[in-house]
Amino acid sequence: MSKILIFTDGGARGNPGPAALGVYIQSEEGKELERIGKRIGEATNNVAEYSAIIEGFNWLLENKEKFSINKAIFYMDSQLASSQLNGLYKVKNARIREMVFEIRQKEMELDIPISYSHVPREKNKQADFMVNQALDNLV
């Protein structure tokens, strides 16, 4: 059984503007399991942040059995996303509300403990790097 750490970030150059997501996944012991960077077209920064979280869930669903995953911790430098997913802030934007609903469905499908933590930008460098690589067309 293993605990997986998922670092997520999203960014848009302009808001909205060309946007990308970044995901960095590691084992509890610190071993890198996956790096994901993808352009998502024109989007806001918040949509990019949530797109990264959904991408992390997609990876978890594809790899749950392979890595015997029994817990996942999401780390993000978006205090808004972290607070909304932890139920501290309401979700007013309709598009984000749809994305939160999709996340809740994936939580139920995974059926393991999931937590969301805000981290300073300095502790989210790998996910941020993947966002910029995608925006620069390097991944």
Contacts in CASP RR format, 6 or more apart in sequence:
PFRMAT RR
TARGET T0000
AUTHOR 0000-0000-0000
METHOD contacts of the structure
MODEL  1
MSKILIFTDGGARGNPGPAALGVYIQSEEGKELERIGKRIGEATNNVAEY
SAIIEGFNWLLENKEKFSINKAIFYMDSQLASSQLNGLYKVKNARIREMV
FEIRQKEMELDIPISYSHVPREKNKQADFMVNQALDNLV
1 68 0 8 1.000
1 69 0 8 1.000
1 70 0 8 1.000
2 27 0 8 1.000
2 28 0 8 1.000
2 67 0 8 1.000
2 68 0 8 1.000
2 69 0 8 1.000
2 70 0 8 1.000
2 71 0 8 1.000
3 27 0 8 1.000
3 28 0 8 1.000
3 69 0 8 1.000
3 70 0 8 1.000
3 71 0 8 1.000
3 72 0 8 1.000
3 73 0 8 1.000
4 25 0 8 1.000
4 26 0 8 1.000
4 27 0 8 1.000
4 28 0 8 1.000
4 33 0 8 1.000
4 60 0 8 1.000
4 67 0 8 1.000
4 69 0 8 1.000
4 71 0 8 1.000
4 72 0 8 1.000
4 73 0 8 1.000
5 25 0 8 1.000
5 26 0 8 1.000
5 27 0 8 1.000
5 28 0 8 1.000
5 30 0 8 1.000
5 72 0 8 1.000
5 73 0 8 1.000
5 75 0 8 1.000
6 23 0 8 1.000
6 24 0 8 1.000
6 25 0 8 1.000
6 56 0 8 1.000
6 59 0 8 1.000
6 60 0 8 1.000
6 72 0 8 1.000
6 73 0 8 1.000
6 74 0 8 1.000
6 75 0 8 1.000
7 23 0 8 1.000
7 24 0 8 1.000
7 25 0 8 1.000
7 26 0 8 1.000
7 74 0 8 1.000
7 75 0 8 1.000
7 76 0 8 1.000
7 119 0 8 1.000
7 124 0 8 1.000
7 126 0 8 1.000
7 127 0 8 1.000
8 21 0 8 1.000
8 22 0 8 1.000
8 23 0 8 1.000
8 49 0 8 1.000
8 52 0 8 1.000
8 53 0 8 1.000
8 55 0 8 1.000
8 56 0 8 1.000
8 74 0 8 1.000
8 75 0 8 1.000
8 76 0 8 1.000
8 127 0 8 1.000
9 21 0 8 1.000
9 22 0 8 1.000
9 23 0 8 1.000
9 49 0 8 1.000
9 52 0 8 1.000
9 76 0 8 1.000
9 77 0 8 1.000
9 78 0 8 1.000
9 124 0 8 1.000
9 127 0 8 1.000
9 128 0 8 1.000
9 130 0 8 1.000
9 131 0 8 1.000
10 19 0 8 1.000
10 20 0 8 1.000
10 21 0 8 1.000
10 22 0 8 1.000
10 45 0 8 1.000
10 48 0 8 1.000
10 49 0 8 1.000
10 51 0 8 1.000
10 52 0 8 1.000
10 78 0 8 1.000
10 127 0 8 1.000
10 131 0 8 1.000
11 19 0 8 1.000
11 20 0 8 1.000
11 21 0 8 1.000
11 45 0 8 1.000
11 48 0 8 1.000
11 49 0 8 1.000
11 131 0 8 1.000
11 135 0 8 1.000
12 18 0 8 1.000
12 19 0 8 1.000
12 43 0 8 1.000
12 44 0 8 1.000
12 45 0 8 1.000
12 47 0 8 1.000
12 48 0 8 1.000
13 19 0 8 1.000
13 135 0 8 1.000
15 44 0 8 1.000
15 45 0 8 1.000
16 42 0 8 1.000
16 43 0 8 1.000
16 44 0 8 1.000
16 47 0 8 1.000
17 41 0 8 1.000
17 42 0 8 1.000
17 43 0 8 1.000
17 44 0 8 1.000
18 39 0 8 1.000
18 41 0 8 1.000
18 42 0 8 1.000
18 135 0 8 1.000
19 39 0 8 1.000
19 40 0 8 1.000
19 41 0 8 1.000
19 42 0 8 1.000
19 43 0 8 1.000
19 44 0 8 1.000
19 45 0 8 1.000
19 47 0 8 1.000
19 48 0 8 1.000
19 51 0 8 1.000
19 135 0 8 1.000
20 37 0 8 1.000
20 38 0 8 1.000
20 39 0 8 1.000
20 40 0 8 1.000
20 48 0 8 1.000
20 130 0 8 1.000
20 131 0 8 1.000
20 132 0 8 1.000
20 134 0 8 1.000
20 135 0 8 1.000
21 36 0 8 1.000
21 37 0 8 1.000
21 38 0 8 1.000
21 40 0 8 1.000
21 48 0 8 1.000
21 51 0 8 1.000
21 52 0 8 1.000
21 55 0 8 1.000
21 130 0 8 1.000
21 131 0 8 1.000
21 134 0 8 1.000
22 36 0 8 1.000
22 37 0 8 1.000
22 38 0 8 1.000
22 52 0 8 1.000
22 55 0 8 1.000
22 127 0 8 1.000
22 128 0 8 1.000
22 130 0 8 1.000
22 131 0 8 1.000
22 134 0 8 1.000
23 34 0 8 1.000
23 35 0 8 1.000
23 36 0 8 1.000
23 37 0 8 1.000
23 52 0 8 1.000
23 55 0 8 1.000
23 56 0 8 1.000
23 59 0 8 1.000
23 127 0 8 1.000
23 130 0 8 1.000
24 32 0 8 1.000
24 34 0 8 1.000
24 35 0 8 1.000
24 36 0 8 1.000
24 126 0 8 1.000
24 127 0 8 1.000
24 129 0 8 1.000
24 130 0 8 1.000
25 32 0 8 1.000
25 33 0 8 1.000
25 34 0 8 1.000
25 35 0 8 1.000
25 36 0 8 1.000
25 56 0 8 1.000
25 59 0 8 1.000
26 32 0 8 1.000
26 33 0 8 1.000
27 33 0 8 1.000
27 67 0 8 1.000
33 63 0 8 1.000
33 67 0 8 1.000
34 59 0 8 1.000
35 126 0 8 1.000
35 130 0 8 1.000
36 55 0 8 1.000
36 56 0 8 1.000
36 59 0 8 1.000
36 130 0 8 1.000
37 130 0 8 1.000
37 131 0 8 1.000
37 133 0 8 1.000
37 134 0 8 1.000
37 139 0 8 1.000
38 55 0 8 1.000
38 134 0 8 1.000
38 139 0 8 1.000
39 134 0 8 1.000
39 135 0 8 1.000
39 137 0 8 1.000
40 47 0 8 1.000
40 48 0 8 1.000
40 51 0 8 1.000
43 51 0 8 1.000
46 78 0 8 1.000
46 80 0 8 1.000
46 81 0 8 1.000
46 93 0 8 1.000
46 96 0 8 1.000
47 95 0 8 1.000
47 96 0 8 1.000
47 99 0 8 1.000
48 131 0 8 1.000
49 76 0 8 1.000
49 78 0 8 1.000
49 80 0 8 1.000
49 81 0 8 1.000
50 81 0 8 1.000
50 96 0 8 1.000
50 99 0 8 1.000
50 100 0 8 1.000
50 103 0 8 1.000
51 99 0 8 1.000
52 76 0 8 1.000
52 127 0 8 1.000
52 131 0 8 1.000
53 74 0 8 1.000
53 76 0 8 1.000
53 81 0 8 1.000
53 85 0 8 1.000
53 99 0 8 1.000
53 103 0 8 1.000
54 99 0 8 1.000
54 102 0 8 1.000
54 103 0 8 1.000
54 106 0 8 1.000
56 74 0 8 1.000
57 103 0 8 1.000
57 106 0 8 1.000
57 107 0 8 1.000
57 110 0 8 1.000
58 106 0 8 1.000
60 69 0 8 1.000
60 72 0 8 1.000
60 106 0 8 1.000
60 110 0 8 1.000
61 106 0 8 1.000
61 109 0 8 1.000
61 110 0 8 1.000
63 69 0 8 1.000
64 110 0 8 1.000
64 112 0 8 1.000
69 112 0 8 1.000
70 112 0 8 1.000
70 113 0 8 1.000
71 112 0 8 1.000
71 113 0 8 1.000
71 114 0 8 1.000
72 110 0 8 1.000
72 112 0 8 1.000
72 113 0 8 1.000
72 114 0 8 1.000
72 115 0 8 1.000
73 114 0 8 1.000
73 115 0 8 1.000
73 116 0 8 1.000
73 117 0 8 1.000
74 85 0 8 1.000
74 114 0 8 1.000
74 115 0 8 1.000
74 116 0 8 1.000
74 117 0 8 1.000
75 117 0 8 1.000
75 118 0 8 1.000
75 119 0 8 1.000
75 123 0 8 1.000
75 124 0 8 1.000
76 82 0 8 1.000
76 116 0 8 1.000
76 117 0 8 1.000
76 118 0 8 1.000
76 119 0 8 1.000
76 124 0 8 1.000
76 127 0 8 1.000
77 118 0 8 1.000
77 119 0 8 1.000
77 120 0 8 1.000
77 121 0 8 1.000
77 123 0 8 1.000
77 124 0 8 1.000
77 128 0 8 1.000
78 118 0 8 1.000
79 118 0 8 1.000
80 89 0 8 1.000
81 116 0 8 1.000
82 116 0 8 1.000
82 117 0 8 1.000
82 118 0 8 1.000
83 89 0 8 1.000
83 118 0 8 1.000
84 90 0 8 1.000
84 91 0 8 1.000
84 96 0 8 1.000
84 100 0 8 1.000
85 100 0 8 1.000
85 103 0 8 1.000
85 116 0 8 1.000
86 116 0 8 1.000
91 97 0 8 1.000
91 100 0 8 1.000
107 114 0 8 1.000
121 128 0 8 1.000
130 139 0 8 1.000
133 139 0 8 1.000
END
